[in-house]
């Protein structure tokens, strides 16, 4: 049987962004089921105008002898003219786009034309409630939505199935699937002693506790708050113990989209050890780092999924996270002994408000969750309202101290429980299998959109 061809619109899968990383995992994990063509986005793409054939590399990597993967590098996320060319030349069976819907306004503006020829699929995530009804038209412009987090699944269900207006066409159940991000367990895994990496991190000093931050230096990720809470934590320790603690920050120490973290350290945390990597590492090196640190922290005030803490757990290292967005999925929240499902989030909406939690809420031993102490509304013209979930410094200090005091052996035990949880629920295989199921449903049920539709408005 001839494989169906999917046209992927996202960051060039050879790049290092989170979207690029997950695009690569999706493609590599499904080349036995689909042929892939990507319009590979980048800012001022150095290979713009070329066509990149990855067949040999992918076949060697996967062992799939008939794997077909091609990239059309492009500046930005594309336009309707390029898409028309690709539909004509590549004749895809479906279009799958990925990342914030506001990057795809040109696609939605032309969805009526496109969906007369090919279905539009969306791998979607949304950071927070209240329900973004301003996204409803985007959802209706798609034939299927794969939701990266349980919270997103609930949001799409409530918004996409609404029928406030006569012209609204609510989504059907089969058009909404939970397709959680998956971490490759062969790329991130526990390792043996690694003296070379230990020397790289420790230098000429021996540390008893290493807190790891692996995120961009941007306001949403709260890097300054991580530094400040680390400083407050160290203040609680005797000097001989605080001198054996390290905050390792895998980020740019200065970024125009964030702040000057060197200045933050010099003024607010000068008595304690903080190191910056100031470099980009491949997955192999990152895995070695995760295995050398004691805990990975993410207290971002908005977070769609949180790849770095997911990678940390897959590597066997426990985490501290803000209870927001997709980070909730990594906590393994349960009620009455049962893991909360994506369908539960249709009613729950979010667990970020600690005053309105389900009875008997539990979470995995591999995580210390920190609930936001302040939930405020933010917005912009294109995103009129969305909650910001902000932590209290003292709550984070308590979490760091709890992680510190349990000791390295106990942290490792808990981290390995986290790896088991990730393999069962958030592996690349789980992600790819659920994607394939959703896409195949669409391909079986897709009917080209009519040239126009008539509505009776009384």
Secondary structure, DSSP 8 states (H G I E B T S, - for coil): ---EEEEEEEE-TTS-SHHHHHHHHHHHHHTTTEEEEEEEEETT-TTTT--EE-HHHHHHHH--TT--EEEEEEETT--HHHHHHHHHHH--SEEEEES-GGGGHHHHHTHHHHTTTSEEEEEE-----S--GGGHHHHHT-SEEEESSHHHHHHHHHHHT---STT-----GGGEEE----B-TTTS------HHHHHHHHTTS--SEEEEE-S-SSGGGTHHHHHHHHHHHHHTS-HHHHTTEEEEE-S-SB-TTS-BHHHHHHHHSTTSEEEE--S---HHHHHHHHHHSSEEEE--SS-SS-HHHHHHHHHT--EEEES-TTHHHHTT-EETTEE--TTHHHHH--S--TTS--TTEE--TTEEEE--SEEEEE--SSS--EEEEE--HHHHHHHHHHHHHT-HHHHHHHHHHHHHHHHHHSBHHHHHHHHHHHHHHHHHH-----S-------
